[in-house]
Amino acid sequence: MVAGKQQRGSEAPLDGGWGWVIVGCCFMVTVCTRAVTRCVSIFFVEFQAHFGADYAATAWVHSLVDCTTMLCAPVGSLIGNRWSCRVAVMLGGLLSSCGLLLSSFSTRLEFLYLSMGVLTGNVSSRNTEVTVKPSKESEDSLLPSGKSLSFPMECVSSPPPPLLSGDPAPQLQRRWFFSSCFLSFKEYRFLLLPDFLGMAMSFLFLATGCSLPFIYLVPYALSVGVRHQHAAFLMSILGVISIVGNITFGWLTDRRCLKPYRLACYVFSVAMEGLCCLFVPLLQSFPLLVPFAILYGYFDGAYVALIPVVTSDLVGPQYLSSALGVVYFLHAIPYLVSPPIGGWLVDVTGSYMATFFLSGAAMVLSSLVLSIISRIRRCQHRVSAVTEDNKHEPLPH
């Protein structure tokens, strides 16, 4: 036993002893990409005043950042697979810096769409999707992966097996190509599952509503008389509490007593976010908006921590990596269209009530869809259990 402990202690760690450095770099990547884009709300009013644009036109900046981040995830994974994750992250950091620097010289809002919206958002996808790559010993581990979306490109970019002398090269290469593509497409059989289709609809509603408070919270606070420093502080509260919710809620739902109810916890957190947004028009002072920032931030971090878990429970662990890529890809279109729609509602109605109602209603609908799916699954399991019991019952003589 002592020898075994000494042998395990002498083994080199899989990360080469640089694990905490990698964690620190991932933290800085998140600060320089996702945290910066989340703070666009603070500059929303300044963008309007500087460019003389309405709410709908200004909201395209944030929507393009989020949309290109999701849509271009396969590009980052392809670069990481073709060369290395280090090359992808360093190239992404360089181009992201260029995008932000070019944005500081923009004189038209359309130029800001390209520099900050498309360039910075495109590069953010490369950084966030390939910063962490599994080792050979942990290929089945849970990853926030856009890699699984690039399966058609993997059939072309992955190297074919080496050919021996005298082998029929064209036949082997053709056979390898079709077999690799067939295996890649087999990973996406879950797309036809009714549970996944319902979950995809739920995520579309969720993505429609979850980004609006990050964009319009600061402008709404300024419109009700909150000072600019306090309005910006609301975003700081929301971001910090989101981290707390991500850690604590993930830990709580991993306890043995709550593990069977993780889907219910996810539905509860999304529904609470929606309810918080529905009550925003009643909160018209800084002391009242602080509880909203705390509650919304906590449940925002809570549901984000449970997305991989809920996806695994619905489609199965064998499809988890591919399903996560599709789930994050599905966020792209709502991220693109919902902020301009929210801005258009502000322009038409002259208030933020309709925008926050849209956000809250979309998230409540998302939780209702998953609740219905959960109830149907429970009924199916009961019916299948009764059927199995009837099969095993002895026939009467």
C-alpha positions in Angstrom: 0.0 0.0 0.0 2.8 2.4 0.9 4.5 1.6 -2.4 1.3 2.3 -4.3 0.9 5.6 -2.5 4.5 6.5 -3.4 4.0 5.5 -7.0 0.9 7.6 -7.3 2.6 10.5 -5.6 5.6 10.3 -8.0 3.3 10.4 -11.1 3.5 13.6 -13.0 0.1 15.5 -13.2 -1.7 15.5 -16.5 -1.5 19.3 -16.7 2.3 19.3 -16.3 2.0 21.2 -13.0 0.6 24.3 -14.8 -3.0 23.8 -13.9 -3.4 27.0 -11.9 -1.7 29.0 -14.6 -4.3 27.7 -17.1 -7.1 28.6 -14.7 -5.7 32.1 -14.3 -5.4 32.5 -18.1 -9.0 31.3 -18.5 -10.1 33.9 -16.0 -8.3 36.6 -17.9 -9.7 35.4 -21.2 -13.2 35.6 -19.7 -12.5 39.1 -18.4 -11.2 40.4 -21.7 -14.0 38.8 -23.8 -17.3 38.0 -22.1 -17.0 40.5 -19.3 -16.2 43.3 -21.7 -19.2 42.5 -23.9 -21.5 42.3 -20.9 -20.5 45.9 -19.9 -21.8 47.3 -23.2 -24.9 48.3 -21.2 -22.8 50.9 -19.3 -21.9 52.6 -22.6 -25.3 52.3 -24.2 -26.4 55.8 -23.5 -23.0 57.2 -24.5 -23.2 55.4 -27.8 -26.6 56.9 -28.4 -25.5 60.4 -27.6 -22.2 60.2 -29.5 -23.7 58.7 -32.7 -27.2 60.2 -32.5 -28.8 56.8 -32.9 -32.0 55.3 -31.6 -32.3 52.4 -29.3 -32.8 49.7 -32.0 -29.8 50.8 -34.0 -27.5 51.0 -30.9 -28.6 47.6 -29.7 -27.1 46.0 -32.8 -23.6 46.4 -31.3 -24.3 44.1 -28.4 -26.4 41.7 -30.4 -23.7 41.2 -33.1 -21.1 40.5 -30.4 -23.2 37.7 -28.8 -24.4 36.3 -32.1 -21.0 36.1 -33.8 -19.6 34.5 -30.6 -22.0 31.6 -30.9 -22.0 31.3 -34.7 -18.3 31.3 -35.1 -17.5 28.7 -32.4 -16.6 26.1 -35.0 -14.0 28.4 -36.5 -12.2 28.5 -33.2 -12.4 24.7 -32.7 -11.2 24.1 -36.2 -8.1 26.3 -35.7 -7.4 24.5 -32.4 -7.8 21.1 -34.0 -5.7 22.0 -37.1 -2.8 23.7 -35.3 -3.1 24.0 -31.5 -5.2 25.7 -28.8 -2.3 27.9 -28.0 -2.2 29.3 -31.6 -6.0 29.8 -31.6 -6.0 31.7 -28.3 -3.0 33.8 -29.0 -4.4 34.7 -32.5 -7.7 35.4 -30.9 -6.2 37.7 -28.3 -4.3 39.7 -30.9 -7.3 40.2 -33.2 -9.6 41.0 -30.3 -7.2 43.7 -29.1 -7.2 45.1 -32.7 -11.0 45.1 -32.8 -11.3 47.0 -29.5 -8.6 49.5 -30.6 -10.3 50.1 -33.9 -13.6 50.6 -32.1 -12.0 53.5 -30.2 -11.4 55.4 -33.5 -14.9 54.7 -34.9 -16.8 57.8 -36.1 -19.9 55.9 -37.3 -22.1 53.3 -35.7 -21.8 51.0 -38.7 -18.1 50.9 -38.2 -18.6 49.9 -34.6 -20.8 47.0 -35.8 -17.8 45.6 -37.7 -15.0 46.4 -35.3 -16.6 45.6 -32.0 -19.6 43.5 -33.1 -18.2 41.2 -35.7 -14.4 41.3 -35.2 -14.3 41.2 -31.4 -17.3 38.8 -31.2 -15.7 36.4 -33.8 -12.4 36.4 -31.9 -14.2 35.9 -28.6 -15.6 32.7 -29.9 -12.1 31.4 -30.6 -10.9 32.3 -27.1 -13.8 31.0 -25.1 -14.3 27.8 -27.1 -10.8 26.4 -27.3 -9.2 27.7 -24.1 -9.7 24.4 -22.4 -9.0 21.2 -24.4 -9.3 17.7 -22.9 -6.4 15.4 -22.6 -6.4 11.9 -24.0 -7.3 10.6 -20.6 -10.3 12.9 -20.3 -11.9 13.1 -23.7 -15.3 12.3 -22.3 -15.1 15.2 -19.8 -17.6 18.0 -19.8 -16.6 21.0 -22.0 -18.3 24.2 -23.2 -17.6 23.1 -26.7 -18.2 24.6 -30.1 -16.0 21.8 -31.4 -18.9 19.5 -31.8 -20.5 21.9 -34.3 -17.6 21.5 -36.7 -18.2 17.8 -37.6 -18.4 18.4 -41.3 -15.0 20.1 -41.3 -13.5 17.4 -39.0 -14.1 14.9 -41.8 -11.9 16.9 -44.1 -9.4 18.4 -41.7 -8.4 15.3 -39.6 -5.5 13.4 -41.1 -6.2 10.2 -42.9 -4.5 7.0 -41.8 -1.0 6.4 -43.2 -0.8 4.4 -46.3 1.5 1.4 -46.7 3.3 0.7 -49.9 1.2 -1.3 -52.3 -2.1 -0.3 -50.8 -4.8 1.0 -53.0 -4.6 4.7 -51.9 -7.8 6.1 -53.5 -10.0 3.3 -52.1 -8.6 3.6 -48.6 -8.9 7.4 -48.6 -12.5 7.2 -49.9 -13.3 4.5 -47.3 -11.8 6.6 -44.5 -13.6 9.7 -45.6 -17.1 8.1 -45.6 -16.5 6.2 -42.4 -15.3 9.3 -40.5 -18.3 11.3 -41.8 -20.7 8.5 -40.9 -19.3 8.4 -37.4 -19.6 12.1 -37.1 -23.2 12.2 -38.2 -24.0 9.4 -35.8 -23.2 11.7 -33.0 -26.1 13.9 -34.0 -28.9 11.4 -34.0 -30.3 13.1 -30.9 -31.5 16.0 -33.1 -34.6 13.9 -33.9 -35.4 13.1 -30.3 -38.7 14.7 -29.1 -37.0 15.7 -25.8 -34.2 17.5 -27.5 -36.6 19.3 -29.8 -38.6 20.6 -26.9 -35.4 21.5 -25.1 -34.2 23.4 -28.2 -37.5 25.4 -28.2 -37.0 26.2 -24.5 -33.5 27.4 -25.1 -34.7 29.7 -28.0 -37.1 31.4 -25.6 -34.4 31.6 -23.0 -31.9 33.2 -25.3 -34.6 35.7 -26.4 -35.1 37.0 -22.9 -31.9 36.6 -21.0 -29.7 39.1 -22.9 -32.2 42.1 -22.6 -31.6 43.0 -18.9 -27.8 43.1 -19.5 -28.4 45.7 -22.3 -31.2 47.8 -20.9 -30.7 47.8 -17.1 -28.3 50.7 -17.1 -30.4 52.9 -19.5 -33.5 52.1 -17.6 -31.9 53.0 -14.3 -30.7 56.3 -15.8 -34.2 57.0 -17.1 -35.7 56.8 -13.6 -33.2 59.2 -12.1 -30.4 56.9 -10.9 -27.0 58.5 -11.0 -24.6 57.1 -13.6 -22.1 55.7 -11.0 -24.9 53.9 -9.2 -26.4 52.6 -12.5 -23.0 51.2 -13.5 -22.6 49.7 -10.0 -25.8 47.7 -10.7 -23.9 45.8 -13.4 -21.1 45.1 -11.1 -23.5 43.7 -8.5 -25.2 41.6 -11.2 -21.8 40.2 -12.4 -20.4 39.3 -9.0 -23.6 37.7 -7.8 -23.8 35.7 -11.0 -20.4 34.1 -10.2 -21.7 33.4 -6.7 -24.8 31.8 -8.1 -22.8 29.7 -10.6 -20.7 28.2 -7.9 -23.2 27.8 -5.0 -26.1 26.6 -7.0 -24.0 24.1 -8.9 -22.7 22.8 -5.6 -26.1 22.6 -4.1 -27.7 20.7 -7.0 -24.8 18.2 -6.9 -25.8 17.1 -3.4 -27.4 13.7 -3.2 -30.8 15.1 -2.0 -31.2 17.5 -4.9 -29.6 15.4 -7.7 -32.9 13.8 -8.8 -34.4 17.3 -9.0 -31.8 19.1 -11.1 -34.2 19.7 -13.9 -36.8 21.2 -11.5 -34.0 23.4 -10.1 -33.1 24.6 -13.6 -36.8 25.4 -14.4 -37.1 27.2 -11.1 -34.1 29.4 -11.7 -35.2 30.4 -15.2 -38.7 31.1 -14.0 -37.4 33.3 -11.2 -35.3 35.3 -13.7 -38.5 35.8 -15.8 -40.5 37.0 -12.8 -37.7 39.4 -11.8 -37.9 41.0 -15.2 -41.7 41.3 -15.1 -41.4 43.4 -11.9 -38.7 45.7 -13.1 -41.1 48.5 -14.2 -42.2 48.8 -10.6 -38.6 49.4 -9.4 -37.8 53.1 -10.0 -35.0 53.8 -7.6 -31.5 52.6 -6.8 -32.4 50.9 -3.5 -35.2 48.9 -5.3 -33.0 48.0 -8.3 -30.3 46.5 -6.1 -32.4 43.5 -5.0 -33.3 43.0 -8.7 -29.6 42.9 -9.6 -28.9 40.4 -6.8 -31.8 38.1 -7.6 -31.4 38.2 -11.4 -27.6 37.8 -11.1 -27.8 34.8 -8.8 -30.4 32.9 -10.9 -28.5 33.8 -14.1 -25.4 32.1 -12.7 -27.6 29.2 -11.4 -29.2 28.3 -14.7 -25.9 28.6 -16.6 -24.3 26.1 -14.3 -27.1 23.6 -15.0 -27.3 23.8 -18.8 -24.8 21.0 -19.3 -26.5 18.9 -16.6 -30.0 19.3 -18.0 -28.7 18.6 -21.5 -27.1 15.4 -20.4 -30.2 14.3 -18.5 -32.4 14.8 -21.6 -30.2 13.4 -24.4 -27.9 11.1 -22.5 -24.2 11.4 -21.7 -23.1 9.7 -25.0 -24.4 12.7 -26.9 -23.5 15.4 -24.4 -20.5 17.0 -26.2 -22.4 17.3 -29.5 -25.6 18.4 -27.9 -23.8 21.2 -26.0 -22.4 22.5 -29.2 -25.9 22.6 -30.8 -27.4 24.2 -27.7 -24.9 27.1 -27.7 -25.3 27.4 -31.4 -29.1 27.8 -31.0 -28.5 30.9 -28.9 -27.1 32.8 -31.9 -30.3 33.9 -33.7 -32.2 35.1 -30.5 -29.0 36.9 -29.4 -29.0 38.7 -32.8 -32.6 39.7 -33.0 -33.9 40.2 -29.5 -31.8 43.3 -28.5 -32.9 45.3 -31.6 -36.5 44.2 -31.0 -36.2 45.4 -27.4 -34.8 48.7 -28.6 -37.5 49.1 -31.2 -40.1 48.6 -28.4 -38.5 51.4 -26.4 -38.5 53.7 -29.5 -42.2 52.9 -30.2 -43.6 53.0 -26.7 -41.2 55.5 -25.1 -40.7 53.3 -22.1 -38.8 50.2 -21.0 -41.9 48.4 -19.8 -42.6 46.4 -23.0 -38.9 45.4 -23.3 -38.7 44.0 -19.8 -42.1 42.3 -20.2 -40.8 40.6 -23.4 -37.7 39.4 -21.5 -39.7 38.1 -18.6 -42.4 36.4 -20.7 -39.8 34.7 -22.9 -38.0 33.2 -19.9 -41.3 32.1 -18.2 -42.3 30.4 -21.4 -38.9 28.7 -21.5 -39.5 27.3 -18.0 -43.0 26.2 -18.9 -41.8 24.3 -22.0 -39.3 22.4 -20.0 -41.9 21.7 -17.2 -44.2 20.2 -19.8 -41.3 18.0 -21.2 -40.5 16.9 -17.7 -44.1 15.9 -17.0 -44.4 14.0 -20.3 -41.1 12.1 -19.5 -42.4 11.2 -16.0 -45.7 9.9 -17.5 -43.8 7.9 -20.1 -41.6 6.3 -17.4 -44.6 5.4 -15.3 -46.3 3.8 -18.3 -43.1 1.8 -19.3 -42.7 0.7 -15.6 -46.3 -0.5 -15.5 -45.9 -2.3 -18.8 -42.8 -4.1 -17.6 -44.5 -5.1 -14.4 -47.4 -6.6 -16.4 -45.0 -8.6 -18.5 -43.5 -10.2 -15.5 -46.8 -11.0 -13.8 -47.7 -14.8 -14.0 -50.7 -15.6 -16.1 -53.8 -16.9 -14.1 -54.5 -20.6 -14.4 
